[in-house]
Amino acid sequence: MDWLWVLIVALRSVSPAPADHWASTLAVLDHERAAAFARADAKLLDRVYVRGSEARRVDAAMIADHRRRGARVVGAELRILSCRVLSASGSRVRLDVVDRLAPAQVVWADGSSTALPYDEPSRRVITLLRTAGGWRVATASPRPVTRR
């Protein structure tokens, strides 16, 4: 019966569930976002967000603030805890995502660092749009976490 589990895992890796596909897409985008923070380079956010995105503006302001103080944020990747497709078309996808910031730190110009506070999971609705450069984040709106 172990062969059945091997077959299921193999098939799933070749044909992931839609939510798995989008979680992977978000992980790639978030890796680019983390690189922008680690390099203190807001221009790199163009690989993550659509032009004019409010979420891009917020991230760019945070990067600029850290840069002014001679700092950059390292390890600012989001760990996706769950991802559910709310709606999808060929050019737009809405996702219900719960994520948590990985352990991150502020690295100062003198080489010292300060750990950022531990982050609790956050739930948000993320809208991705297909662009000439690939999928990009259009919006990332907070959504209340409902307790069961």
C-alpha positions in Angstrom: 0.0 0.0 0.0 3.0 2.3 0.4 3.3 2.4 -3.4 -0.1 4.2 -3.5 1.2 7.1 -1.4 4.3 7.3 -3.6 2.0 7.5 -6.6 -0.2 10.2 -5.0 2.8 12.3 -4.1 4.2 11.9 -7.6 1.0 12.9 -9.3 0.5 15.9 -7.0 4.0 17.2 -7.7 3.2 17.1 -11.4 -0.3 18.5 -11.1 -0.5 20.6 -7.9 -3.8 21.8 -6.6 -4.7 25.3 -7.7 -4.1 26.8 -4.2 -0.6 25.1 -4.1 0.2 26.7 -7.5 -0.8 30.1 -6.2 1.0 29.6 -2.9 4.2 28.9 -5.0 3.6 32.0 -7.1 3.2 34.1 -4.0 6.4 32.5 -2.5 8.4 33.6 -5.6 7.0 37.1 -5.5 7.7 37.3 -1.8 11.3 36.2 -2.3 11.7 39.2 -4.6 10.1 41.4 -2.0 12.5 40.1 0.7 15.4 40.8 -1.7 14.2 44.5 -2.0 14.2 44.8 1.8 17.6 43.1 2.2 19.2 45.3 -0.5 17.3 48.4 0.7 16.3 48.9 -3.0 12.7 49.8 -3.6 13.1 49.6 -7.4 13.2 45.8 -6.9 9.5 46.0 -5.8 8.6 46.4 -9.5 9.1 42.6 -9.8 6.4 42.1 -7.1 3.7 44.8 -7.5 1.7 46.3 -10.3 2.3 50.0 -10.9 0.4 52.2 -8.5 -0.2 49.5 -5.9 -0.9 50.8 -2.4 1.0 47.8 -1.0 4.0 48.8 -3.1 3.9 52.3 -1.9 3.8 51.1 1.8 6.8 48.7 1.2 8.8 51.4 -0.6 8.2 53.8 2.2 9.4 51.2 4.8 12.5 50.5 2.7 13.2 54.2 2.3 12.8 54.8 6.1 15.3 52.0 6.9 17.7 53.2 4.3 17.6 56.8 5.7 18.6 55.3 9.1 21.5 53.3 7.6 19.7 50.0 7.8 18.2 47.2 5.8 15.9 44.3 6.7 17.2 40.8 6.2 15.0 37.7 6.3 11.7 39.5 5.7 10.1 36.6 3.9 6.5 35.6 4.5 5.7 32.0 5.3 2.4 31.0 3.7 0.4 29.0 6.2 -2.7 28.7 4.0 -3.8 29.8 0.6 -7.3 29.4 -0.8 -8.5 30.6 -4.3 -11.5 32.9 -4.0 -11.8 33.6 -7.7 -9.7 33.2 -10.8 -9.6 34.1 -14.4 -6.8 34.2 -17.0 -5.7 37.6 -15.9 -6.8 38.0 -12.3 -6.7 35.9 -9.1 -8.1 36.6 -5.7 -6.6 34.6 -2.8 -7.4 34.2 0.9 -4.0 33.9 2.4 -2.8 33.4 6.0 0.9 34.1 6.4 3.5 34.9 9.0 6.8 36.9 8.8 9.8 34.7 9.1 12.4 35.6 11.7 13.9 38.8 10.4 16.4 41.4 11.6 17.4 44.9 10.9 21.1 45.1 9.9 22.7 48.5 10.6 25.5 50.2 8.7 28.0 49.3 11.4 27.2 45.6 11.0 25.2 45.2 14.2 21.7 43.8 14.0 18.4 43.9 15.8 15.9 41.1 15.7 12.4 42.2 14.7 9.6 41.2 17.0 7.9 37.8 16.5 5.0 38.0 14.1 1.6 36.5 14.6 -0.2 35.0 11.5 -2.1 37.6 9.4 -5.0 36.9 7.0 -5.4 39.0 3.9 -7.1 38.9 0.5 -4.4 39.2 -2.1 -5.3 40.0 -5.7 -2.8 39.1 -8.4 -2.9 40.5 -11.9 -1.2 39.0 -15.0 1.2 41.6 -16.5 3.7 41.5 -19.3 6.3 40.6 -16.7 4.2 37.9 -15.1 1.9 37.8 -12.1 2.1 40.8 -9.8 0.4 41.8 -6.6 -2.3 44.4 -7.1 -3.8 44.5 -3.6 -3.2 42.9 -0.2 -6.2 43.8 2.0 -6.3 42.7 5.6 -9.1 40.3 6.4 -10.2 39.5 10.0 -9.2 36.1 11.2 -12.3 34.3 12.4 -11.9 31.9 15.3 -13.8 28.7 15.4 
